[in-house]
Amino acid sequence: MINYTVYQMKKLSDGGNVATPIEGLICFHTSEDRANNVLNLLNVNIVGFPRELLVFSFNKITDNELTNMKNEFSLNNINFEMVDDNLSSNMLPYLIAVDNYAKEKKCLGIDISCMPIPFFTQILHFLYKNYEELRLIIYYTEPAYYNLDNLFDYSAYEGEIDIKAIPGYEGKTAQLNESKRVVFYLMGFEMAYLNKLIPQETNPDRIVPINGFPSYFPKYKDISLINNDVNFHELAVTIEFAEANNPFETYNAILALKDKSYYDYIIDIIPAGTKPMALGACLFALKNVNNGIRLIFPFPSEYKIHQSTGRGTVWEYII
């Protein structure tokens, strides 16, 4: 029998839906419209909202909003190097800051709205390993729109791409033909490099694409399918689905696939879809550590700093 994850999630943008009290907030500041949406909402919504925050920001951000935050909050502000040969793969300096901030807290909030996927997955890995009693509340603001250059041209990354395991999620290695390996590919809009790198770099026996459906808007599901369809159609691969804004349904979808069809496979997951879906993959890896789940990510040489426009629904995930 499959033991599905029981979860708690709710919309915070609905009037009267009170957020869970927290003792601290870790967030990531960028120039996107939604960057400080969670902070502003919680500040109004939670009585006694913490005044000391841990804020990471891209080193190219120079807007006035960070200055405005400093006028109201006590900030532990740490610049995140946006251009780096090992971009977000060397997290030690940032995890030291997380460690210092998390001490003596019982309930900690993390806003992943604008936080790069390899960044928040490593923070969660660190907290899971070192703060077993800490309650974590994850927040996410959907974008109103992704900044698509045209219908079939979107990328959150720039420069050279290096696809490799996210530190902390190295999983199991195996010699060729020693064990069967499956890749669960959480689909995003990108196609140019992933179509080439999935078979070559991980050498899987099977590829299982999982698309975000229902998506934030119907067209996003279709863009993902169109941009990735050529490769999967040629391989005669069946596309699976999970809700784009629900990390727990992504978790349960992967669990069901594993138990039904891939129980004896080594599992790799490429979380290239939405951040809530990546959160679900991260939780699956953390809660199935004995199975050696590996998270693989296309690390870029530079992240784009303005990937979306506007603000959508705000979600609270209690993990």
HELIX and SHEET records of a PDB file:
HELIX    1   1 ASN A   37  ASN A   45  1                                   9    
HELIX    2   2 GLU A   65  GLU A   72  1                                   8    
HELIX    3   3 LEU A   92  ALA A  102  1                                  11    
HELIX    4   4 ILE A  117  ASN A  130  1                                  14    
HELIX    5   5 LEU A  194  THR A  202  1                                   9    
HELIX    6   6 PRO A  218  GLU A  234  1                                  17    
HELIX    7   7 PRO A  247  SER A  261  1                                  15    
HELIX    8   8 LYS A  275  LYS A  287  1                                  13    
HELIX    9   9 VAL A  289  ASN A  291  5                                   3    
SHEET    1   A 7 GLN A   8  LYS A  11  0                                        
SHEET    2   A 7 VAL A 314  ILE A 318 -1                                        
SHEET    3   A 7 ARG A 135  THR A 141 -1                                        
SHEET    4   A 7 CYS A 107  ASP A 111  1                                        
SHEET    5   A 7 LEU A  25  HIS A  29  1                                        
SHEET    6   A 7 GLU A  52  PHE A  58  1                                        
SHEET    7   A 7 SER A  74  PHE A  80  1                                        
SHEET    1   B 2 TYR A 145  TYR A 146  0                                        
SHEET    2   B 2 SER A 308  THR A 309 -1                                        
SHEET    1   C 6 TYR A 157  ALA A 165  0                                        
SHEET    2   C 6 ARG A 294  TYR A 303 -1                                        
SHEET    3   C 6 ILE A 266  PRO A 271  1                                        
SHEET    4   C 6 ARG A 181  LEU A 186  1                                        
SHEET    5   C 6 ARG A 206  GLY A 212  1                                        
SHEET    6   C 6 GLU A 240  ALA A 242  1                                        
END                                                                             
